[in-house]
Amino acid sequence: MPRCCLNLENTLRVIDRTSGDVLNEYRGHVNKSYKVGNCFSNDDAHVLSGSEDGQVFAWTWWKKTREPPSKHMR
């Protein structure tokens, strides 16, 4: 099972828990001053992350594709 890892360089990484290998990296969110929450969706299909600018980001975890925000997120 992969794990999310966020740093203060605007990069979210999905890391393999066993090997420590980086499986994918995501950018676009703002994360410079403090830790912003992130997690997998309930079906493990997406990586979700907040952003210091108030946006919510969702990516399909095995791709770098950002999902468009749903209407209630705007």
The 8 nearest C-alpha neighbors of each residue, nearest first, counted from 0:
[[1, 16, 15, 2, 17, 14, 43, 13],
 [2, 0, 15, 14, 16, 13, 3, 22],
 [1, 3, 14, 13, 16, 15, 4, 0],
 [4, 2, 13, 12, 14, 38, 5, 1],
 [3, 5, 12, 11, 13, 2, 6, 14],
 [6, 4, 11, 10, 12, 3, 7, 34],
 [7, 5, 8, 10, 9, 11, 4, 30],
 [6, 8, 31, 30, 9, 32, 5, 33],
 [7, 9, 10, 6, 31, 30, 5, 29],
 [10, 8, 30, 29, 7, 26, 28, 31],
 [11, 9, 26, 8, 25, 6, 5, 12],
 [10, 12, 5, 25, 24, 4, 26, 6],
 [13, 11, 24, 4, 3, 23, 14, 5],
 [14, 12, 3, 23, 2, 22, 21, 1],
 [13, 15, 21, 2, 1, 22, 20, 19],
 [14, 16, 1, 19, 20, 17, 18, 2],
 [17, 15, 19, 1, 18, 14, 2, 0],
 [16, 18, 15, 19, 20, 0, 1, 14],
 [17, 19, 20, 15, 16, 14, 21, 1],
 [18, 20, 15, 16, 14, 17, 21, 22],
 [21, 19, 15, 18, 14, 22, 16, 17],
 [20, 22, 14, 23, 13, 15, 19, 12],
 [23, 21, 13, 14, 20, 15, 24, 12],
 [22, 24, 13, 21, 12, 25, 61, 63],
 [25, 23, 12, 11, 13, 10, 26, 63],
 [26, 24, 11, 10, 63, 12, 23, 27],
 [27, 25, 10, 28, 9, 11, 24, 29],
 [28, 26, 29, 25, 9, 10, 56, 50],
 [27, 29, 50, 26, 9, 30, 56, 49],
 [30, 28, 50, 51, 9, 31, 52, 27],
 [29, 31, 9, 7, 51, 50, 32, 28],
 [32, 30, 7, 8, 33, 29, 9, 51],
 [33, 31, 30, 7, 34, 51, 29, 35],
 [34, 32, 31, 35, 30, 7, 51, 6],
 [33, 35, 36, 30, 32, 7, 6, 5],
 [34, 36, 49, 50, 33, 30, 37, 48],
 [37, 35, 49, 48, 34, 38, 47, 50],
 [36, 38, 48, 47, 49, 35, 3, 46],
 [39, 37, 47, 46, 40, 3, 48, 36],
 [38, 40, 46, 43, 45, 47, 41, 44],
 [39, 41, 43, 45, 42, 44, 46, 38],
 [42, 40, 43, 39, 44, 45, 38, 46],
 [41, 43, 44, 40, 45, 39, 46, 59],
 [44, 42, 40, 39, 41, 45, 46, 60],
 [45, 43, 42, 59, 60, 40, 46, 39],
 [46, 44, 59, 60, 40, 58, 39, 43],
 [45, 47, 39, 58, 60, 57, 38, 40],
 [48, 46, 57, 38, 37, 56, 39, 45],
 [49, 47, 37, 56, 55, 36, 57, 50],
 [48, 50, 55, 35, 36, 54, 56, 37],
 [49, 51, 29, 28, 54, 52, 53, 30],
 [50, 52, 29, 53, 30, 49, 35, 54],
 [51, 53, 50, 54, 29, 28, 49, 30],
 [54, 52, 51, 50, 55, 49, 29, 28],
 [55, 53, 50, 52, 49, 56, 51, 28],
 [54, 56, 49, 48, 50, 53, 57, 72],
 [57, 55, 48, 47, 49, 54, 58, 28],
 [58, 56, 47, 66, 46, 65, 45, 48],
 [57, 59, 65, 46, 45, 64, 66, 60],
 [58, 60, 45, 62, 61, 64, 44, 46],
 [59, 61, 45, 46, 62, 58, 44, 63],
 [60, 62, 59, 23, 63, 22, 44, 45],
 [63, 61, 64, 60, 59, 23, 58, 65],
 [64, 62, 25, 65, 58, 59, 61, 60],
 [63, 65, 62, 58, 59, 66, 60, 57],
 [66, 64, 58, 57, 63, 67, 59, 56],
 [65, 67, 57, 58, 64, 68, 59, 56],
 [68, 66, 69, 65, 57, 56, 58, 70],
 [69, 67, 72, 66, 70, 73, 56, 55],
 [68, 70, 72, 71, 67, 73, 66, 55],
 [69, 71, 72, 73, 68, 67, 55, 66],
 [70, 72, 69, 73, 68, 55, 54, 67],
 [73, 71, 70, 69, 68, 55, 54, 56],
 [72, 71, 70, 68, 69, 54, 55, 53]]
